[in-house]
Amino acid sequence: MLPWVRSFSYFRALGEVVVFHEPINPRGANFQQCLTAAKEAGYDDVVTELQRMQDNHQYWVEYALEQLNTVQQVATRFDGLEVHSWLDDELVRSTSGQLRSKLTAMQQAVSPESFSTRATDAEPQQSELVRDGESIEHLI
């Protein structure tokens, strides 16, 4: 079972309806803390992956887009569960065309909590970037 499927199953069992998601961002103190913790725990494969994200901007962009898409796709399997993805400005700036438009709309979408005082969008902007079985490569 994919980790996201397991996590979303738990969230739905708890009655949650909104999950916030943000791909790893290789800048800042939190990233360095994750990298240090992985090193200290002996998770060499995780260290390698995190360092690759930090050292190769394009690799990070592709990772982040795949994460966004996968999480949004998995969420569609859970009736009533919405994912609100938080996008880093650098990710949006690293894209262009249709993809940038989609990411900008996703970034600006209002989260759908029932206690919000702002009206949510009639058309949800938080959705997968490509459908199941399609490659995200043509958007990059």
Secondary structure, DSSP 8 states (H G I E B T S, - for coil): --HHHHHHHHHHHTT--EEEE----SSSHHHHHHHHHHHHHT-HHHHHHHHHHHH-HHHHHHHHHHHHHHHHHHHTTSTT-EEEE---HHHHHT--HHHHHHHHHHHH-----TT-SS---SS---S-SS-TT--GGGG-
